[in-house]
Amino acid sequence: MRVLETIEPKEVMFFFEELSARHRCSQHEKDATDYIAAFAETRGLEYHRDQLDNIIVKKPGTPGYEAAPTVILHGHIDMVCKLDEGVTHDFATQGVTLKVDGDRIRAEGTTLGADNGLGISYMLALLDSDDIPHPPLECVMTVMEEMGKVGGDNVDLTKLTGKRMIDFNWIEEKQLLAGCSGDVSCRIDVDTEWQAAPAGHLALIVDIRGLLGGHCEFDIHLERGNAIAILGRLLRAAMKAGNVAVARVSGGVQNNVIPAEAQATLLVAETEAATVTKAVEALAGDIKAEFRRADPGMRIEISRSDARPERVMSEAAAKRLVQVIALLPNGITNQNLEVPGNWETSNNIGLMITAGDRVEITSTITSAVTSRKHLLLDQMMQLADLAGEGVRAKQIGLDAPEFPWNPNSRMLEIARQSYERVMGCKPDVLVSVCSLELGMFTQRIDGLDTIGIGTNLFDLHSPKESMDHTSAARVWPLIKDVMRSLNQ
C-alpha cells in the first residue's frame, strides 16, 4: 500500500509519491525527468526535453476549450537535499521516505521536496485527467532552480505560445502571488596560504549545531542564527585569546539556505588551550542568549580532537577570513516602503567550504529593486578589494530579474473570482520578497500575464519541511476552477 494512497487529492498525491521515489537533488534530476518523459509518451502528449533535463509537456484544450488562449503552467523538478543531524541517507539510491503526521506530510530525517514536487504533481494530474475542462496547456518543468535558477534561464521559451501563466512554486494557500523579487549570488574567495602545522599543538573543534536554518527568503525576517556568521565571531574570540591557527572551516549546505551548522578545526599551543576554550565558551553563552527566542535549540561546543591536521592557514590569511565573515552583510538591509510589512532587500551568507587553496563563501542577495540588489553586490566586491591581496569576489550564476506587479492583470482577476467561489473568502494578493523563476519568463515573453497559486508548506529547505495535505485538498478544486474559467 502506498503511504499516501488514502490522502486527498488522491490524483495529485499519487504523482507526489511517484516523484518522491526518484532522485531530484539539484543537478541530479534525470531520473525524475525520465519519469515525466515516459508519462508523456504513454499518453501521447507532445514534449520537449533539453540537455539540462528541463522538460515542457503540452496538452490540447478539452472539448469547448480547443480555441481558448493557451496557458503556461510552471514548477521546478529539483529539491534541496538536506539530512537531519545524525541521519544517514543516500538521495541518489533512496527515495524520500514519506510519512503522514496528522494534517502534515513529512519525510523521515530528510527534506520532503514538496518545494516544488507538489507543483509538478498538480501539473501531472492535470495532464493525466480526462474530466477537467481546461485550455491548451504548456507545462514547463525546470531543473536546478534551487541552485541559481539555471533551468529557468536556459529553458527554450520559443517552444511556448502562451501569454498567460500560472506558477505553482508558492507556499501559502491564502495568497495569490502577483509579483516577486529577483536575486543574484556572490562568491568571495580567501586564499589559505597553507603552511605546515606547528609541532606540539592541540587540535580543537568548534562545532555549531541545532539551528533552525530555513529558506533565505521566506525565513530571513525571523532573524534566526546564521551558523557561518556565528562561527566567524567565535573564531575572532579564539584569535584574540591566543595564538590560534585555522586548519579548516565549513558551514551550510547551499547558498539559498540559512546555514544551520558550521565547524572549524583549530590548532593551539597546549599552554593556551584552556584560555582559548574559555573565551570561545564565554562568547558562545552570550550568543545563545542573543538567540534564545529565534533559535532556542542552538548548540555550540569546543572540544579536543585526536585527528591532528598537517597544515594550517597562514596567520594573515586566517585573519582576513575572519574579517571578511564579520563584515559581510547578513539579513535584511532594506524594508519595502511600497508594500507594508514586506522587506525589500536581504543577503544570506549561505555556504562556506575549504576547497583546495582557498576558502569559498557564497551569499545570495534578494531584492525587489534591481539597483538595490546591484548595490549590495558591489559592496561585497568593494569589501574584497579592501581586504587586499588573497581575497577576491565575483558574481556567480544568474542575475535573476524581479517579477513586477501588474495591477491590471486579467489572470489575477480570474483567479480571484475562482478563489472566492471555491474558498468562500477573498484571497490575499501578495507581492513577495522571495525570488522565483517568474521574472525570467515575464522578461522574455512579451505581454505575459502571470500569477502564482500556493499550498501551505512549512520549513522549506530543512529536514523539518512539511506539507499540509488538507491545504492541497482545498487548493486542487481551486486549480480546477481556474482551469474551467480560462475558456476565453
Secondary structure, 3 states (H helix, E strand, C coil): CCCCCCCCCHHHHHHHHHHHCCCCECCCCHHHHHHHHHHHHHCCCEEEECCCCCEEEEECCCCCCCCCCCEEEEEECCECCCECCCCCCCCCCCCCCEEEECCEEEECCECCCHHHHHHHHHHHHHHHCCCCCCCCEEEEEECCHHHCCHHHHHCCHHHCCCCEEEECCCCCCCEEEEEEEEEEEEEEEEECCCEECCCCEEEEEEEEECCCCEECCCCHHHCCCCHHHHHHHHHHHHHHHCCEEEEEEEECCCCCEECCCEEEEEEEEHHHHHHHHHHHHHHHHHHHHHCCCCCCCCEEEEEEECCCCCEECCHHHHHHHHHHHHHCCCEEEEECCCCCCCEEEEEEEEEEEEECCEEEEEEEEEECCHHHHHHHHHHHHHHHHHHCCCEEEEEEEEEECCECCCCCCHHHHHHHHHHHHHHCCCCEEEEEEEECCHHHHHCCCCCCEEEEECCCEECCCCCCCEEEHHHHHHHHHHHHHHHHHCCC
